[in-house]
Amino acid sequence: MESKSLDNTHQNCSSGKDTMKQKVKTESTVSKQDSDIQGTTELLNPSVLDEVLAEKKLALMRSPEVMKFLQSQQAELAKQQKDTNKDDED
């Protein structure tokens, strides 16, 4: 009988530990979610968002594809202006 009582006590302690672990895990998850929300709020701050977008825009404008496109547009514009000036002279 005493052995069963000890087993029950051991089970109750284990159950209490499991409950405590679950509670700590839940609080940790909630805390992480709160910090994620705060991080998201900071990212949505207009000045931070504008700064990030400006950096991304500059990086895109410096990409080889965009540089090639802009150079071809400049060359085409220069050619059109040259043709227009030639027509005006005639």
PLY file of the C-alpha trace (Angstrom):
ply
format ascii 1.0
element vertex 90
property float x
property float y
property float z
element edge 89
property int vertex1
property int vertex2
end_header
0.00 0.00 0.00
2.80 2.37 0.91
4.48 1.64 -2.42
1.32 2.66 -4.30
1.16 5.85 -2.27
4.75 6.67 -3.21
4.00 5.92 -6.86
1.00 8.28 -6.78
3.13 10.97 -5.14
5.79 10.51 -7.79
3.17 10.70 -10.55
1.66 13.84 -9.03
5.13 15.45 -8.91
5.81 14.44 -12.49
2.42 15.76 -13.53
3.13 19.02 -11.74
6.49 19.31 -13.50
4.86 18.65 -16.87
2.20 21.27 -16.12
4.91 23.75 -15.10
6.91 23.02 -18.26
3.80 23.53 -20.38
3.04 26.81 -18.58
6.60 28.08 -19.12
6.46 27.00 -22.77
3.12 28.78 -23.25
4.42 31.96 -21.59
7.54 31.78 -23.73
5.43 31.46 -26.89
3.23 34.39 -25.88
6.31 36.47 -25.07
7.83 35.62 -28.47
4.58 36.56 -30.20
4.52 39.88 -28.34
8.08 40.64 -29.40
7.25 39.66 -33.00
4.33 42.09 -32.95
6.55 44.84 -31.56
9.15 44.10 -34.26
6.46 44.29 -36.93
5.20 47.57 -35.51
8.71 49.00 -35.66
9.04 47.87 -39.28
5.79 49.60 -40.12
7.08 52.86 -38.70
6.94 55.18 -41.76
10.48 56.48 -41.43
11.96 52.99 -41.15
9.79 51.73 -43.98
10.75 54.67 -46.20
14.41 54.09 -45.44
14.21 50.39 -46.32
12.28 51.09 -49.52
14.79 53.77 -50.56
17.67 51.33 -50.03
15.89 48.65 -52.05
15.15 51.12 -54.84
18.80 52.19 -55.04
19.93 48.57 -55.10
17.50 47.87 -57.93
18.58 50.95 -59.89
22.20 49.79 -59.66
21.44 46.29 -60.93
23.06 45.35 -64.27
19.72 44.80 -65.98
18.42 48.24 -65.08
21.73 49.91 -65.99
21.66 48.22 -69.41
18.04 49.26 -69.96
18.71 52.88 -68.99
21.77 53.05 -71.25
19.75 51.70 -74.18
17.02 54.28 -73.47
19.59 57.08 -73.37
21.11 55.89 -76.66
17.69 55.74 -78.28
16.81 59.23 -77.02
20.12 60.61 -78.24
19.50 59.03 -81.67
15.99 60.54 -81.86
17.32 63.97 -80.92
20.08 63.66 -83.51
17.53 62.66 -86.18
15.27 65.57 -85.17
18.16 68.04 -85.42
19.13 66.63 -88.81
15.54 67.06 -90.09
15.48 70.65 -88.82
18.67 71.48 -90.74
17.24 70.19 -94.02
0 1
1 2
2 3
3 4
4 5
5 6
6 7
7 8
8 9
9 10
10 11
11 12
12 13
13 14
14 15
15 16
16 17
17 18
18 19
19 20
20 21
21 22
22 23
23 24
24 25
25 26
26 27
27 28
28 29
29 30
30 31
31 32
32 33
33 34
34 35
35 36
36 37
37 38
38 39
39 40
40 41
41 42
42 43
43 44
44 45
45 46
46 47
47 48
48 49
49 50
50 51
51 52
52 53
53 54
54 55
55 56
56 57
57 58
58 59
59 60
60 61
61 62
62 63
63 64
64 65
65 66
66 67
67 68
68 69
69 70
70 71
71 72
72 73
73 74
74 75
75 76
76 77
77 78
78 79
79 80
80 81
81 82
82 83
83 84
84 85
85 86
86 87
87 88
88 89
